[in-house]
Amino acid sequence: MKRACIYILLSFYVFAQVKPLAVIVEDVLAHTLWKAQHLATVHYENGRYHIHQELSDISEKQNKSAQEKAPSSEKMNENTVQNVHELIFNFQTNSILIPVSIHQTQNVLAGFTSINSPPPKA
């Protein structure tokens, strides 16, 4: 029973440390396995740099939870002057959205027709 508790606590610690990597692994899998759906949904709504936004959201949540957990003796005194360096990441996408209108009678897959021919001979 002691070993099971140790393994459970160790796994919680490891998963908490690896949480930012889970976002990157999820994006790699999405680009590899279901690329068309991923590009049509996530990239259409959030742009090319959606991973940067998700990682910054995770870091903000971690910083916020760390500040809430800090005891009152460790909190900054509002009256003292301190040098604070703040890093601001500005991720802008330089993409152009072209509106496309498709009528019901149009064949959407016309550009992706398959050709039934043998492969070229060497």
N, C-alpha and C positions, 0 to 999 in steps of 0.2 A: 504494500500500500504506500510506503514511503517513496519507493521508486516511481510509482505512478504519479504522485503529487509533484515530485521533482521534475519529471518529464513534462507534465502539463504546465508548470510554471516556467520552465525553460522554453517550451514552445511558444507561450504567450509573449515572453520577452523577445524571442527571435522574430516572431511575426510583427511585433511593434517596431522593431528596428528595420525590418525589410519592407515596411508598408510603402514607402516611396518607390521602391523597385517594382512593386506589384502593378503600379500604374504604367510603368514603362513596358513591362512584360505583357500586360493586357493590350497595349497599343501595338506592339510587335506582332502578337497573335492576330489582332484584328486586321493589320495590314497584310499578313500572310494568308490567313484562312478565309476571311470574308471582306476582301478589300473593297469591292463595289459598294456594299452596304455601308461600310465604315466611311468611305469617302462621301457617299450621298447623305449620310446623316450627321456624323460628328464633325467632319471637315466643313460641311456646308454651313452648319450653325456656328461653330466655334473657330473656324479658320485653320490655317496650317499649323499654328503654334498652340494647339489645344493642350498639349502635354505640359508646356510651361505654365499655363494657367492652372492646371490641376495640381502641379507640384507647388506652386506658390500658395494655393488654397490650403494644401496640407501643411505647409510650413507655418502659415498664419494660425491655423487651428492648434498646432503644437505649441507655438509661442504663447497663444492666448491661454491654453490649458496650463502651461508652465507658470505663467504669471498669476493665475488664479490659485495655484497650489502653493505659491511662495508664502511663507509666514510673514506676519506684519512687520517683524523686526528686519527682514531682508528687503522689504519694499523701499523704493526710493522716497526720500523726503522731498516734498514739493518745493520747499524753500531753498534748497541748495542748488547751486549752478553746476551743471555737469556737461561734459563734452559728449555729445551723442552723434554718432555717425550712422546715417541711414542710407541704405542702398535701395534705390528704386529701379525696378526692372520694367521697362516699357516695351512690350512685345506688340508691334504693330504688323498687320499683314498688308502686303502691297498687292492684293489680288483684285481683279476686276470681275464683277459678277455680271454675266451676260444673261438677260432674261430669255427663256426659251418657252415658246408656246407650241404645244403638240395637239393636233386635232385628232379626234377619235378614228378617223379614216386613214391617218398616216401610219405607215409601218415603222415603228420605233427601232426595230432591230434590223433595218435595211442595211446599215453599215457593218453588221456583223454576220453576214451570210456565210455559211460553210461551203467549202469547195470539196467535192468528192473526186479527188484525183490522186493517183499514186505519188509517192514522194519522188523527188528528182534522183536520177541515177548518177553515181560518181564517175 
